[in-house]
Amino acid sequence: MNKTELIEAIATKGKMSKAQAATAVDTFTSTISTSLKKGDKVTLVGFGTWSVTKRSARNGRNPQTGKTIKIAAKKVAKFKAGSDLAKTVNK
């Protein structure tokens, strides 16, 4: 499912216009992004938790040449599924 399909599904199930659904999706994603950028966790009980973790610098390999390259440290977003989501997926 892509963003357009998600918006259509929300509009249909929520009995709202596609424009309203698009605004809801955009607001949801931007709010989560803003919170993660600040370093906060976002938790939707039963659905899951978004968080930011630090990935340390490490050595890697260029797959074309086989040369060792340095990969810089960075922050990455993580998502851990909640219990209700995990149960739904495993049915």
N, C-alpha and C positions, 0 to 999 in steps of 0.2 A: 504494500500500500504506500503510495506516495502522498505528498502534501495535498494535492488536488483531490485525490480520492478520500482522504481523511476529512477534508472540509465538506465534501459532498455528504459523507456519512453522518457527520455531526449536524449538518443542516437538516438532513432528513429525520434523524432520530430526535433531534432537539426541536423540531418544528419551527425552524427559523430560516432566514434568508442565507444564501451562500456568503454574502458580504458580512453578515453578523458572525457567521461561523468562522470566516477567515480572520476577522478581527479577534475572535476568542482564541484561535490557534496562535496567531502572531503574538498576542499579549501573553499567553501561557509560555511560549518558548522564550520570549525576550525577558520575562520575569525570572525564569529559571537561569538563563544566561547571566543576567545581572547579579543574581544571588551568588552564583558560582564564581563569578569574577571577583566578588568581594571576599571569597573564601568561605562562604556559608554553605551549609548542607541544605538540601531541599528534600523533605520527606513527605510522601503521600502514603499514609498508613494502609497497609495491605497491597499497595501497588508497587512501591519501590522508593529507593533513595538515590539521589544524585549527589555526588561529592567530587572534590578536587584532590588529587594526590600528586606528589612530586615524583618525577622519574629522574633518577640521577644520570649523570653523564656516563657514557659507556663507549666501548669500541665495537664497531660493526664491520661488515665486509661489503664492498661493492660487488654485487652479483655478476657484473659483466667482466670486471678485471680481476677480482679476487683480492684487491688491495684493502688493507685495513684503513678504516676511516673513523674519525671521532664523531660521535653523535652527542650533541649538546644536551644538557639537562633541560627539562621543561615540565610544566604542569599539564596534567591530562584530566579530562572529565571521566568519571566512572558512574555506572548505573548498576545498582544491585536490586534485583527483583524482590518484591515483598512476598509474603506467604500466600496471599490470595491470588496474585498473578501467577506464581509458580504452580499452584494447584490447578488453576484454569488451563495453563499451558500443558500440564501433564495429564489431563483427562483424556 
